[in-house]
C-alpha cells in the first residue's frame, strides 16, 4: 500500500500531465470552432457536470448550500481558471503548447513561492530560502534556453 503522501504526489503528477493535454485539446477545439471562448465555455460546462456528479457520488452535495455564505474573494478562483483556459486556448496555437505551458509553470513557481513565503490564502508558511530562490532562477533559465531558436 502506498503512503498517503505518495498517493497525493501521483494524483498531482497526473493533474500536471493533464495541463498540456487540456491546453492542446481546448486550443484545437477553439481553432476548429473559431472561438477559444466558446471552446472554453463547453469545457467549463463539462467540468461543472463532472464536479457536481463527483460531489453527489461522494455524498457532499449538501456543501453547495454553504457556498453562498463564503467570502466573495474566494470566487476569484473561477475568474483565474477562466483566464487560464481562455489565454492558453488562444496563445497555444500561436506560441506552441510547450512554450505556453513552460511559462505557465514558471508563473506557478513564482506565485507559489510568494504565497508560501507570506502564508497567503491560508497556506502553510514556508519562507523563501536560498534553495527555493536558486530553483526559481534555474527554472527561469530553463524557460529562456527552451525559447532559443533551434530548441
Helices and strands as residue ranges (DSSP letters): H 4-33, H 36-57, G 61-69, G 72-75, H 76-95, H 97-118, G 120-122, H 130-147
